[in-house]
Amino acid sequence: MQDLINDIATAMAKAEERGKVANYIPELGHVDPQQFVISLATVDGNVYSAGCATTPFSIQSISKVFTLTIALGQVGDSLWSK
């Protein structure tokens, strides 16, 4: 698995067009667009990472996914009716 994760990180490092940082969010506007990390955690507790895995980062919009997951766990599918 680690070899696969390394291959993905290597391919991304070579990619010329990697998008733009969200400069309308001040914290994200300072991020080096060349940074990339990929991590995979398996159900048996193994963690595989490559790239800038030890670099701290702001979670900004991705935090919405965690909040949605909590809400779905508490309310269930009825959440979508609102």
Distance bins in CASP14 RR format, pairs under 12 A and 6 or more apart:
PFRMAT RR
TARGET T0000
AUTHOR 0000-0000-0000
RMODE 2
METHOD distances of the structure
MODEL  1
1 7 0 0 0 0 0 1 0 0 0 0 0
1 8 0 0 0 0 0 1 0 0 0 0 0
1 38 0 0 0 0 0 1 0 0 0 0 0
1 39 0 0 0 0 0 1 0 0 0 0 0
1 40 1 0 0 1 0 0 0 0 0 0 0
1 41 0 0 0 0 0 1 0 0 0 0 0
1 42 1 0 0 1 0 0 0 0 0 0 0
1 44 0 0 0 0 0 1 0 0 0 0 0
1 45 0 0 0 0 0 1 0 0 0 0 0
1 46 1 0 0 1 0 0 0 0 0 0 0
1 47 0 0 0 0 1 0 0 0 0 0 0
1 48 1 0 1 0 0 0 0 0 0 0 0
1 49 0 0 0 0 0 1 0 0 0 0 0
1 50 0 0 0 0 0 1 0 0 0 0 0
2 8 0 0 0 0 0 1 0 0 0 0 0
2 9 0 0 0 0 0 1 0 0 0 0 0
2 38 0 0 0 0 0 1 0 0 0 0 0
2 39 0 0 0 0 0 1 0 0 0 0 0
2 40 0 0 0 0 1 0 0 0 0 0 0
2 42 0 0 0 0 0 1 0 0 0 0 0
2 46 0 0 0 0 1 0 0 0 0 0 0
2 47 0 0 0 0 1 0 0 0 0 0 0
2 48 1 0 1 0 0 0 0 0 0 0 0
2 49 0 0 0 0 1 0 0 0 0 0 0
2 50 1 0 0 1 0 0 0 0 0 0 0
2 51 0 0 0 0 0 1 0 0 0 0 0
2 53 0 0 0 0 0 1 0 0 0 0 0
3 9 0 0 0 0 0 1 0 0 0 0 0
3 10 0 0 0 0 0 1 0 0 0 0 0
3 48 0 0 0 0 1 0 0 0 0 0 0
3 50 0 0 0 0 1 0 0 0 0 0 0
4 10 0 0 0 0 0 1 0 0 0 0 0
4 11 0 0 0 0 0 1 0 0 0 0 0
4 38 0 0 0 0 1 0 0 0 0 0 0
4 40 0 0 0 0 1 0 0 0 0 0 0
4 48 0 0 0 0 1 0 0 0 0 0 0
4 49 0 0 0 0 0 1 0 0 0 0 0
4 50 0 0 0 0 1 0 0 0 0 0 0
5 11 0 0 0 0 0 1 0 0 0 0 0
5 12 0 0 0 0 0 1 0 0 0 0 0
5 36 0 0 0 0 0 1 0 0 0 0 0
5 37 0 0 0 0 1 0 0 0 0 0 0
5 38 1 0 1 0 0 0 0 0 0 0 0
5 39 1 0 0 1 0 0 0 0 0 0 0
5 40 1 0 0 1 0 0 0 0 0 0 0
5 41 0 0 0 0 0 1 0 0 0 0 0
5 42 0 0 0 0 0 1 0 0 0 0 0
5 46 0 0 0 0 0 1 0 0 0 0 0
5 47 0 0 0 0 1 0 0 0 0 0 0
5 48 1 0 1 0 0 0 0 0 0 0 0
5 49 1 0 0 1 0 0 0 0 0 0 0
5 50 1 0 1 0 0 0 0 0 0 0 0
5 51 0 0 0 0 1 0 0 0 0 0 0
5 53 0 0 0 0 1 0 0 0 0 0 0
6 12 0 0 0 0 0 1 0 0 0 0 0
6 13 0 0 0 0 0 1 0 0 0 0 0
6 38 0 0 0 0 1 0 0 0 0 0 0
6 40 0 0 0 0 0 1 0 0 0 0 0
6 48 0 0 0 0 1 0 0 0 0 0 0
6 49 0 0 0 0 1 0 0 0 0 0 0
6 50 1 0 1 0 0 0 0 0 0 0 0
6 51 0 0 0 0 1 0 0 0 0 0 0
6 53 0 0 0 0 0 1 0 0 0 0 0
7 13 0 0 0 0 0 1 0 0 0 0 0
7 14 0 0 0 0 0 1 0 0 0 0 0
7 38 0 0 0 0 0 1 0 0 0 0 0
7 48 0 0 0 0 0 1 0 0 0 0 0
7 50 0 0 0 0 1 0 0 0 0 0 0
7 51 0 0 0 0 0 1 0 0 0 0 0
8 14 0 0 0 0 0 1 0 0 0 0 0
8 15 0 0 0 0 0 1 0 0 0 0 0
8 36 0 0 0 0 1 0 0 0 0 0 0
8 37 0 0 0 0 0 1 0 0 0 0 0
8 38 1 0 1 0 0 0 0 0 0 0 0
8 39 0 0 0 0 0 1 0 0 0 0 0
8 40 0 0 0 0 1 0 0 0 0 0 0
8 48 0 0 0 0 0 1 0 0 0 0 0
8 49 0 0 0 0 0 1 0 0 0 0 0
8 50 1 0 0 1 0 0 0 0 0 0 0
8 51 0 0 0 0 1 0 0 0 0 0 0
9 15 0 0 0 0 0 1 0 0 0 0 0
9 35 0 0 0 0 0 1 0 0 0 0 0
9 36 1 0 0 1 0 0 0 0 0 0 0
9 37 1 0 0 1 0 0 0 0 0 0 0
9 38 1 0 1 0 0 0 0 0 0 0 0
9 39 0 0 0 0 0 1 0 0 0 0 0
9 40 0 0 0 0 0 1 0 0 0 0 0
9 48 0 0 0 0 0 1 0 0 0 0 0
9 49 0 0 0 0 1 0 0 0 0 0 0
9 50 1 1 0 0 0 0 0 0 0 0 0
9 51 1 0 1 0 0 0 0 0 0 0 0
9 52 0 0 0 0 1 0 0 0 0 0 0
9 53 0 0 0 0 1 0 0 0 0 0 0
10 36 0 0 0 0 0 1 0 0 0 0 0
10 38 0 0 0 0 0 1 0 0 0 0 0
10 50 1 0 0 1 0 0 0 0 0 0 0
10 51 0 0 0 0 1 0 0 0 0 0 0
11 18 0 0 0 0 0 1 0 0 0 0 0
11 36 0 0 0 0 1 0 0 0 0 0 0
11 38 0 0 0 0 0 1 0 0 0 0 0
11 50 0 0 0 0 0 1 0 0 0 0 0
11 51 0 0 0 0 0 1 0 0 0 0 0
12 18 1 0 0 1 0 0 0 0 0 0 0
12 19 0 0 0 0 0 1 0 0 0 0 0
12 33 0 0 0 0 0 1 0 0 0 0 0
12 34 0 0 0 0 1 0 0 0 0 0 0
12 35 0 0 0 0 0 1 0 0 0 0 0
12 36 1 0 1 0 0 0 0 0 0 0 0
12 37 0 0 0 0 1 0 0 0 0 0 0
12 38 1 0 0 1 0 0 0 0 0 0 0
12 50 0 0 0 0 1 0 0 0 0 0 0
12 51 0 0 0 0 1 0 0 0 0 0 0
12 52 0 0 0 0 0 1 0 0 0 0 0
13 34 1 0 0 1 0 0 0 0 0 0 0
13 35 0 0 0 0 0 1 0 0 0 0 0
13 36 1 0 0 1 0 0 0 0 0 0 0
13 37 0 0 0 0 0 1 0 0 0 0 0
13 38 0 0 0 0 0 1 0 0 0 0 0
13 50 0 0 0 0 1 0 0 0 0 0 0
13 51 1 0 0 1 0 0 0 0 0 0 0
13 52 0 0 0 0 0 1 0 0 0 0 0
14 34 0 0 0 0 0 1 0 0 0 0 0
14 36 0 0 0 0 0 1 0 0 0 0 0
15 33 0 0 0 0 0 1 0 0 0 0 0
15 34 0 0 0 0 1 0 0 0 0 0 0
15 36 0 0 0 0 1 0 0 0 0 0 0
16 33 0 0 0 0 0 1 0 0 0 0 0
16 34 0 0 0 0 0 1 0 0 0 0 0
17 33 0 0 0 0 0 1 0 0 0 0 0
18 31 0 0 0 0 0 1 0 0 0 0 0
18 32 0 0 0 0 0 1 0 0 0 0 0
18 33 1 0 0 1 0 0 0 0 0 0 0
18 34 1 0 0 1 0 0 0 0 0 0 0
18 35 0 0 0 0 1 0 0 0 0 0 0
18 36 1 0 0 1 0 0 0 0 0 0 0
19 31 0 0 0 0 0 1 0 0 0 0 0
19 33 1 0 0 1 0 0 0 0 0 0 0
19 34 0 0 0 0 0 1 0 0 0 0 0
19 36 0 0 0 0 0 1 0 0 0 0 0
20 28 0 0 0 0 0 1 0 0 0 0 0
20 29 0 0 0 0 1 0 0 0 0 0 0
20 31 0 0 0 0 0 1 0 0 0 0 0
20 33 1 0 0 1 0 0 0 0 0 0 0
21 27 0 0 0 0 0 1 0 0 0 0 0
21 28 1 0 1 0 0 0 0 0 0 0 0
21 29 1 0 1 0 0 0 0 0 0 0 0
21 30 0 0 0 0 1 0 0 0 0 0 0
21 31 1 0 1 0 0 0 0 0 0 0 0
21 32 0 0 0 0 1 0 0 0 0 0 0
21 33 1 0 1 0 0 0 0 0 0 0 0
21 34 0 0 0 0 0 1 0 0 0 0 0
21 35 0 0 0 0 1 0 0 0 0 0 0
21 57 0 0 0 0 0 1 0 0 0 0 0
21 58 0 0 0 0 0 1 0 0 0 0 0
21 60 0 0 0 0 0 1 0 0 0 0 0
22 28 1 0 1 0 0 0 0 0 0 0 0
22 29 1 0 0 1 0 0 0 0 0 0 0
22 30 0 0 0 0 0 1 0 0 0 0 0
22 31 0 0 0 0 1 0 0 0 0 0 0
22 33 0 0 0 0 0 1 0 0 0 0 0
22 58 0 0 0 0 0 1 0 0 0 0 0
22 60 1 0 0 1 0 0 0 0 0 0 0
22 61 0 0 0 0 1 0 0 0 0 0 0
22 62 0 0 0 0 0 1 0 0 0 0 0
23 29 1 0 1 0 0 0 0 0 0 0 0
23 30 0 0 0 0 1 0 0 0 0 0 0
23 31 0 0 0 0 1 0 0 0 0 0 0
23 33 0 0 0 0 0 1 0 0 0 0 0
24 60 0 0 0 0 0 1 0 0 0 0 0
24 61 0 0 0 0 0 1 0 0 0 0 0
25 31 0 0 0 0 1 0 0 0 0 0 0
25 58 0 0 0 0 1 0 0 0 0 0 0
25 59 0 0 0 0 0 1 0 0 0 0 0
25 60 1 0 1 0 0 0 0 0 0 0 0
25 61 0 0 0 0 1 0 0 0 0 0 0
25 62 0 0 0 0 0 1 0 0 0 0 0
26 58 0 0 0 0 1 0 0 0 0 0 0
26 60 0 0 0 0 0 1 0 0 0 0 0
27 56 0 0 0 0 0 1 0 0 0 0 0
27 57 0 0 0 0 1 0 0 0 0 0 0
27 58 1 0 1 0 0 0 0 0 0 0 0
27 59 0 0 0 0 1 0 0 0 0 0 0
27 60 1 0 0 1 0 0 0 0 0 0 0
27 61 0 0 0 0 0 1 0 0 0 0 0
28 35 0 0 0 0 0 1 0 0 0 0 0
28 57 0 0 0 0 1 0 0 0 0 0 0
28 58 1 0 0 1 0 0 0 0 0 0 0
28 59 0 0 0 0 0 1 0 0 0 0 0
28 60 1 0 1 0 0 0 0 0 0 0 0
28 61 0 0 0 0 1 0 0 0 0 0 0
28 62 0 0 0 0 0 1 0 0 0 0 0
29 57 0 0 0 0 0 1 0 0 0 0 0
29 58 0 0 0 0 1 0 0 0 0 0 0
29 60 0 0 0 0 0 1 0 0 0 0 0
30 57 0 0 0 0 0 1 0 0 0 0 0
30 58 0 0 0 0 1 0 0 0 0 0 0
31 37 0 0 0 0 0 1 0 0 0 0 0
31 52 0 0 0 0 0 1 0 0 0 0 0
31 55 0 0 0 0 1 0 0 0 0 0 0
31 56 0 0 0 0 0 1 0 0 0 0 0
31 57 1 0 0 1 0 0 0 0 0 0 0
31 58 1 0 0 1 0 0 0 0 0 0 0
31 60 0 0 0 0 0 1 0 0 0 0 0
32 52 0 0 0 0 1 0 0 0 0 0 0
32 55 0 0 0 0 1 0 0 0 0 0 0
32 57 0 0 0 0 0 1 0 0 0 0 0
33 52 0 0 0 0 0 1 0 0 0 0 0
34 51 0 0 0 0 0 1 0 0 0 0 0
34 52 0 0 0 0 1 0 0 0 0 0 0
34 55 0 0 0 0 0 1 0 0 0 0 0
35 51 0 0 0 0 1 0 0 0 0 0 0
35 52 1 0 1 0 0 0 0 0 0 0 0
35 53 0 0 0 0 0 1 0 0 0 0 0
35 54 0 0 0 0 0 1 0 0 0 0 0
35 55 1 0 0 1 0 0 0 0 0 0 0
35 56 0 0 0 0 0 1 0 0 0 0 0
35 57 1 0 0 1 0 0 0 0 0 0 0
35 58 0 0 0 0 0 1 0 0 0 0 0
36 49 0 0 0 0 0 1 0 0 0 0 0
36 50 0 0 0 0 1 0 0 0 0 0 0
36 51 1 0 1 0 0 0 0 0 0 0 0
36 52 1 0 0 1 0 0 0 0 0 0 0
36 53 0 0 0 0 1 0 0 0 0 0 0
36 55 0 0 0 0 1 0 0 0 0 0 0
36 57 0 0 0 0 0 1 0 0 0 0 0
37 48 0 0 0 0 0 1 0 0 0 0 0
37 49 1 0 0 1 0 0 0 0 0 0 0
37 50 1 0 0 1 0 0 0 0 0 0 0
37 51 1 0 1 0 0 0 0 0 0 0 0
37 52 1 0 1 0 0 0 0 0 0 0 0
37 53 1 0 1 0 0 0 0 0 0 0 0
37 54 0 0 0 0 1 0 0 0 0 0 0
37 55 1 0 0 1 0 0 0 0 0 0 0
37 56 0 0 0 0 0 1 0 0 0 0 0
37 57 0 0 0 0 1 0 0 0 0 0 0
38 47 0 0 0 0 0 1 0 0 0 0 0
38 48 0 0 0 0 1 0 0 0 0 0 0
38 49 1 0 0 1 0 0 0 0 0 0 0
38 50 1 0 1 0 0 0 0 0 0 0 0
38 51 1 0 0 1 0 0 0 0 0 0 0
38 52 0 0 0 0 1 0 0 0 0 0 0
38 53 0 0 0 0 1 0 0 0 0 0 0
39 46 0 0 0 0 0 1 0 0 0 0 0
39 47 1 0 0 1 0 0 0 0 0 0 0
39 48 1 0 0 1 0 0 0 0 0 0 0
39 49 1 0 1 0 0 0 0 0 0 0 0
39 50 0 0 0 0 1 0 0 0 0 0 0
39 51 0 0 0 0 1 0 0 0 0 0 0
39 52 0 0 0 0 0 1 0 0 0 0 0
39 53 1 0 1 0 0 0 0 0 0 0 0
39 54 0 0 0 0 0 1 0 0 0 0 0
39 55 0 0 0 0 0 1 0 0 0 0 0
39 57 0 0 0 0 0 1 0 0 0 0 0
40 46 0 0 0 0 1 0 0 0 0 0 0
40 47 1 0 0 1 0 0 0 0 0 0 0
40 48 1 0 1 0 0 0 0 0 0 0 0
40 49 1 0 0 1 0 0 0 0 0 0 0
40 50 0 0 0 0 1 0 0 0 0 0 0
40 53 0 0 0 0 0 1 0 0 0 0 0
41 47 1 0 1 0 0 0 0 0 0 0 0
41 48 1 0 0 1 0 0 0 0 0 0 0
41 49 0 0 0 0 1 0 0 0 0 0 0
41 53 0 0 0 0 0 1 0 0 0 0 0
42 48 1 0 0 1 0 0 0 0 0 0 0
47 53 0 0 0 0 1 0 0 0 0 0 0
49 55 0 0 0 0 0 1 0 0 0 0 0
57 63 0 0 0 0 0 1 0 0 0 0 0
59 65 0 0 0 0 1 0 0 0 0 0 0
59 66 0 0 0 0 1 0 0 0 0 0 0
59 67 0 0 0 0 0 1 0 0 0 0 0
60 66 0 0 0 0 0 1 0 0 0 0 0
61 67 0 0 0 0 0 1 0 0 0 0 0
61 68 0 0 0 0 0 1 0 0 0 0 0
62 68 0 0 0 0 0 1 0 0 0 0 0
62 69 0 0 0 0 0 1 0 0 0 0 0
63 69 0 0 0 0 0 1 0 0 0 0 0
63 70 0 0 0 0 0 1 0 0 0 0 0
64 70 0 0 0 0 0 1 0 0 0 0 0
64 71 0 0 0 0 0 1 0 0 0 0 0
65 71 0 0 0 0 0 1 0 0 0 0 0
65 72 0 0 0 0 0 1 0 0 0 0 0
66 72 0 0 0 0 0 1 0 0 0 0 0
66 73 0 0 0 0 0 1 0 0 0 0 0
67 73 0 0 0 0 0 1 0 0 0 0 0
67 74 0 0 0 0 0 1 0 0 0 0 0
67 79 0 0 0 0 0 1 0 0 0 0 0
68 74 0 0 0 0 0 1 0 0 0 0 0
68 75 0 0 0 0 0 1 0 0 0 0 0
68 76 0 0 0 0 0 1 0 0 0 0 0
68 79 0 0 0 0 1 0 0 0 0 0 0
68 80 0 0 0 0 0 1 0 0 0 0 0
69 75 0 0 0 0 0 1 0 0 0 0 0
69 76 0 0 0 0 0 1 0 0 0 0 0
69 79 0 0 0 0 0 1 0 0 0 0 0
70 76 0 0 0 0 0 1 0 0 0 0 0
70 79 0 0 0 0 0 1 0 0 0 0 0
71 77 0 0 0 0 0 1 0 0 0 0 0
71 78 0 0 0 0 0 1 0 0 0 0 0
71 79 1 0 1 0 0 0 0 0 0 0 0
71 80 0 0 0 0 0 1 0 0 0 0 0
71 82 0 0 0 0 0 1 0 0 0 0 0
72 78 0 0 0 0 1 0 0 0 0 0 0
72 79 1 0 1 0 0 0 0 0 0 0 0
72 80 0 0 0 0 1 0 0 0 0 0 0
73 79 0 0 0 0 1 0 0 0 0 0 0
75 81 0 0 0 0 1 0 0 0 0 0 0
75 82 0 0 0 0 1 0 0 0 0 0 0
76 82 0 0 0 0 0 1 0 0 0 0 0
END
